[in-house]
Amino acid sequence: VGYIEIIMVSLVVKNILRALYHRAVVYALIL
């Protein structure tokens, strides 16, 4: 496993977690 693959995976995970976090915040504001 190369460093590039690790960086790519970490970026994808960060984007997913960030999207879930923002969605949770939006739902919290709506509710």
mmCIF file of the N, C-alpha and C atoms, coordinates in Angstrom:
data_MODEL
# 
_entry.id   MODEL 
# 
loop_
_atom_site.group_PDB 
_atom_site.id 
_atom_site.type_symbol 
_atom_site.label_atom_id 
_atom_site.label_alt_id 
_atom_site.label_comp_id 
_atom_site.label_asym_id 
_atom_site.label_entity_id 
_atom_site.label_seq_id 
_atom_site.pdbx_PDB_ins_code 
_atom_site.Cartn_x 
_atom_site.Cartn_y 
_atom_site.Cartn_z 
_atom_site.occupancy 
_atom_site.B_iso_or_equiv 
_atom_site.pdbx_formal_charge 
_atom_site.auth_seq_id 
_atom_site.auth_comp_id 
_atom_site.auth_asym_id 
_atom_site.auth_atom_id 
_atom_site.pdbx_PDB_model_num 
ATOM 1  N N  . VAL A 1 1  ? 0.863   -1.197 0.000  1.00 0.00 ? 1  VAL A N  1 
ATOM 2  C CA . VAL A 1 1  ? 0.000   0.000  0.000  1.00 0.00 ? 1  VAL A CA 1 
ATOM 3  C C  . VAL A 1 1  ? 0.891   1.237  0.000  1.00 0.00 ? 1  VAL A C  1 
ATOM 4  N N  . GLY A 1 2  ? 0.663   2.109  -0.976 1.00 0.00 ? 2  GLY A N  1 
ATOM 5  C CA . GLY A 1 2  ? 1.493   3.308  -1.073 1.00 0.00 ? 2  GLY A CA 1 
ATOM 6  C C  . GLY A 1 2  ? 0.907   4.479  -0.308 1.00 0.00 ? 2  GLY A C  1 
ATOM 7  N N  . TYR A 1 3  ? 1.746   5.496  -0.151 1.00 0.00 ? 3  TYR A N  1 
ATOM 8  C CA . TYR A 1 3  ? 1.289   6.684  0.576  1.00 0.00 ? 3  TYR A CA 1 
ATOM 9  C C  . TYR A 1 3  ? 0.130   7.355  -0.152 1.00 0.00 ? 3  TYR A C  1 
ATOM 10 N N  . ILE A 1 4  ? 0.172   7.331  -1.485 1.00 0.00 ? 4  ILE A N  1 
ATOM 11 C CA . ILE A 1 4  ? -0.892  7.977  -2.267 1.00 0.00 ? 4  ILE A CA 1 
ATOM 12 C C  . ILE A 1 4  ? -2.234  7.314  -1.978 1.00 0.00 ? 4  ILE A C  1 
ATOM 13 N N  . GLU A 1 5  ? -2.234  5.988  -1.898 1.00 0.00 ? 5  GLU A N  1 
ATOM 14 C CA . GLU A 1 5  ? -3.492  5.278  -1.626 1.00 0.00 ? 5  GLU A CA 1 
ATOM 15 C C  . GLU A 1 5  ? -4.012  5.619  -0.236 1.00 0.00 ? 5  GLU A C  1 
ATOM 16 N N  . ILE A 1 6  ? -3.099  5.702  0.724  1.00 0.00 ? 6  ILE A N  1 
ATOM 17 C CA . ILE A 1 6  ? -3.506  6.039  2.094  1.00 0.00 ? 6  ILE A CA 1 
ATOM 18 C C  . ILE A 1 6  ? -4.110  7.438  2.136  1.00 0.00 ? 6  ILE A C  1 
ATOM 19 N N  . ILE A 1 7  ? -3.465  8.376  1.433  1.00 0.00 ? 7  ILE A N  1 
ATOM 20 C CA . ILE A 1 7  ? -3.965  9.757  1.404  1.00 0.00 ? 7  ILE A CA 1 
ATOM 21 C C  . ILE A 1 7  ? -5.339  9.808  0.736  1.00 0.00 ? 7  ILE A C  1 
ATOM 22 N N  . MET A 1 8  ? -5.498  9.069  -0.365 1.00 0.00 ? 8  MET A N  1 
ATOM 23 C CA . MET A 1 8  ? -6.776  9.064  -1.079 1.00 0.00 ? 8  MET A CA 1 
ATOM 24 C C  . MET A 1 8  ? -7.878  8.529  -0.178 1.00 0.00 ? 8  MET A C  1 
ATOM 25 N N  . VAL A 1 9  ? -7.602  7.416  0.497  1.00 0.00 ? 9  VAL A N  1 
ATOM 26 C CA . VAL A 1 9  ? -8.610  6.808  1.377  1.00 0.00 ? 9  VAL A CA 1 
ATOM 27 C C  . VAL A 1 9  ? -8.955  7.747  2.527  1.00 0.00 ? 9  VAL A C  1 
ATOM 28 N N  . SER A 1 10 ? -7.933  8.378  3.104  1.00 0.00 ? 10 SER A N  1 
ATOM 29 C CA . SER A 1 10 ? -8.181  9.276  4.232  1.00 0.00 ? 10 SER A CA 1 
ATOM 30 C C  . SER A 1 10 ? -9.026  10.469 3.787  1.00 0.00 ? 10 SER A C  1 
ATOM 31 N N  . LEU A 1 11 ? -8.776  10.966 2.578  1.00 0.00 ? 11 LEU A N  1 
ATOM 32 C CA . LEU A 1 11 ? -9.565  12.096 2.072  1.00 0.00 ? 11 LEU A CA 1 
ATOM 33 C C  . LEU A 1 11 ? -11.014 11.679 1.858  1.00 0.00 ? 11 LEU A C  1 
ATOM 34 N N  . VAL A 1 12 ? -11.220 10.484 1.324  1.00 0.00 ? 12 VAL A N  1 
ATOM 35 C CA . VAL A 1 12 ? -12.586 9.995  1.096  1.00 0.00 ? 12 VAL A CA 1 
ATOM 36 C C  . VAL A 1 12 ? -13.314 9.849  2.427  1.00 0.00 ? 12 VAL A C  1 
ATOM 37 N N  . VAL A 1 13 ? -12.625 9.274  3.415  1.00 0.00 ? 13 VAL A N  1 
ATOM 38 C CA . VAL A 1 13 ? -13.245 9.091  4.732  1.00 0.00 ? 13 VAL A CA 1 
ATOM 39 C C  . VAL A 1 13 ? -13.579 10.440 5.357  1.00 0.00 ? 13 VAL A C  1 
ATOM 40 N N  . LYS A 1 14 ? -12.667 11.399 5.230  1.00 0.00 ? 14 LYS A N  1 
ATOM 41 C CA . LYS A 1 14 ? -12.921 12.730 5.790  1.00 0.00 ? 14 LYS A CA 1 
ATOM 42 C C  . LYS A 1 14 ? -14.140 13.361 5.125  1.00 0.00 ? 14 LYS A C  1 
ATOM 43 N N  . ASN A 1 15 ? -14.235 13.228 3.802  1.00 0.00 ? 15 ASN A N  1 
ATOM 44 C CA . ASN A 1 15 ? -15.369 13.824 3.089  1.00 0.00 ? 15 ASN A CA 1 
ATOM 45 C C  . ASN A 1 15 ? -16.676 13.180 3.520  1.00 0.00 ? 15 ASN A C  1 
ATOM 46 N N  . ILE A 1 16 ? -16.671 11.844 3.697  1.00 0.00 ? 16 ILE A N  1 
ATOM 47 C CA . ILE A 1 16 ? -17.886 11.135 4.111  1.00 0.00 ? 16 ILE A CA 1 
ATOM 48 C C  . ILE A 1 16 ? -18.291 11.570 5.517  1.00 0.00 ? 16 ILE A C  1 
ATOM 49 N N  . LEU A 1 17 ? -17.325 11.604 6.430  1.00 0.00 ? 17 LEU A N  1 
ATOM 50 C CA . LEU A 1 17 ? -17.636 11.997 7.807  1.00 0.00 ? 17 LEU A CA 1 
ATOM 51 C C  . LEU A 1 17 ? -18.124 13.439 7.851  1.00 0.00 ? 17 LEU A C  1 
ATOM 52 N N  . ARG A 1 18 ? -17.504 14.300 7.047  1.00 0.00 ? 18 ARG A N  1 
ATOM 53 C CA . ARG A 1 18 ? -17.909 15.709 7.024  1.00 0.00 ? 18 ARG A CA 1 
ATOM 54 C C  . ARG A 1 18 ? -19.335 15.842 6.493  1.00 0.00 ? 18 ARG A C  1 
ATOM 55 N N  . ALA A 1 19 ? -19.675 15.074 5.461  1.00 0.00 ? 19 ALA A N  1 
ATOM 56 C CA . ALA A 1 19 ? -21.020 15.126 4.887  1.00 0.00 ? 19 ALA A CA 1 
ATOM 57 C C  . ALA A 1 19 ? -22.045 14.629 5.906  1.00 0.00 ? 19 ALA A C  1 
ATOM 58 N N  . LEU A 1 20 ? -21.708 13.544 6.595  1.00 0.00 ? 20 LEU A N  1 
ATOM 59 C CA . LEU A 1 20 ? -22.632 13.006 7.599  1.00 0.00 ? 20 LEU A CA 1 
ATOM 60 C C  . LEU A 1 20 ? -22.815 14.005 8.738  1.00 0.00 ? 20 LEU A C  1 
ATOM 61 N N  . TYR A 1 21 ? -21.716 14.668 9.123  1.00 0.00 ? 21 TYR A N  1 
ATOM 62 C CA . TYR A 1 21 ? -21.786 15.637 10.219 1.00 0.00 ? 21 TYR A CA 1 
ATOM 63 C C  . TYR A 1 21 ? -22.685 16.811 9.838  1.00 0.00 ? 21 TYR A C  1 
ATOM 64 N N  . HIS A 1 22 ? -22.492 17.342 8.635  1.00 0.00 ? 22 HIS A N  1 
ATOM 65 C CA . HIS A 1 22 ? -23.312 18.470 8.195  1.00 0.00 ? 22 HIS A CA 1 
ATOM 66 C C  . HIS A 1 22 ? -24.778 18.064 8.092  1.00 0.00 ? 22 HIS A C  1 
ATOM 67 N N  . ARG A 1 23 ? -25.029 16.847 7.607  1.00 0.00 ? 23 ARG A N  1 
ATOM 68 C CA . ARG A 1 23 ? -26.409 16.374 7.474  1.00 0.00 ? 23 ARG A CA 1 
ATOM 69 C C  . ARG A 1 23 ? -27.048 16.242 8.849  1.00 0.00 ? 23 ARG A C  1 
ATOM 70 N N  . ALA A 1 24 ? -26.274 15.751 9.824  1.00 0.00 ? 24 ALA A N  1 
ATOM 71 C CA . ALA A 1 24 ? -26.802 15.606 11.185 1.00 0.00 ? 24 ALA A CA 1 
ATOM 72 C C  . ALA A 1 24 ? -27.126 16.975 11.773 1.00 0.00 ? 24 ALA A C  1 
ATOM 73 N N  . VAL A 1 25 ? -26.267 17.961 11.498 1.00 0.00 ? 25 VAL A N  1 
ATOM 74 C CA . VAL A 1 25 ? -26.502 19.316 12.007 1.00 0.00 ? 25 VAL A CA 1 
ATOM 75 C C  . VAL A 1 25 ? -27.763 19.898 11.381 1.00 0.00 ? 25 VAL A C  1 
ATOM 76 N N  . VAL A 1 26 ? -27.936 19.682 10.083 1.00 0.00 ? 26 VAL A N  1 
ATOM 77 C CA . VAL A 1 26 ? -29.127 20.202 9.398  1.00 0.00 ? 26 VAL A CA 1 
ATOM 78 C C  . VAL A 1 26 ? -30.388 19.572 9.978  1.00 0.00 ? 26 VAL A C  1 
ATOM 79 N N  . TYR A 1 27 ? -30.362 18.242 10.188 1.00 0.00 ? 27 TYR A N  1 
ATOM 80 C CA . TYR A 1 27 ? -31.528 17.572 10.762 1.00 0.00 ? 27 TYR A CA 1 
ATOM 81 C C  . TYR A 1 27 ? -31.807 18.095 12.168 1.00 0.00 ? 27 TYR A C  1 
ATOM 82 N N  . ALA A 1 28 ? -30.742 18.342 12.931 1.00 0.00 ? 28 ALA A N  1 
ATOM 83 C CA . ALA A 1 28 ? -30.912 18.842 14.299 1.00 0.00 ? 28 ALA A CA 1 
ATOM 84 C C  . ALA A 1 28 ? -31.565 20.226 14.274 1.00 0.00 ? 28 ALA A C  1 
ATOM 85 N N  . LEU A 1 29 ? -31.169 21.059 13.303 1.00 0.00 ? 29 LEU A N  1 
ATOM 86 C CA . LEU A 1 29 ? -31.750 22.398 13.209 1.00 0.00 ? 29 LEU A CA 1 
ATOM 87 C C  . LEU A 1 29 ? -33.212 22.318 12.789 1.00 0.00 ? 29 LEU A C  1 
ATOM 88 N N  . ILE A 1 30 ? -33.525 21.385 11.882 1.00 0.00 ? 30 ILE A N  1 
ATOM 89 C CA . ILE A 1 30 ? -34.910 21.240 11.423 1.00 0.00 ? 30 ILE A CA 1 
ATOM 90 C C  . ILE A 1 30 ? -35.786 20.732 12.567 1.00 0.00 ? 30 ILE A C  1 
ATOM 91 N N  . LEU A 1 31 ? -35.274 19.736 13.287 1.00 0.00 ? 31 LEU A N  1 
ATOM 92 C CA . LEU A 1 31 ? -36.052 19.173 14.390 1.00 0.00 ? 31 LEU A CA 1 
ATOM 93 C C  . LEU A 1 31 ? -35.971 20.106 15.599 1.00 0.00 ? 31 LEU A C  1 
# 
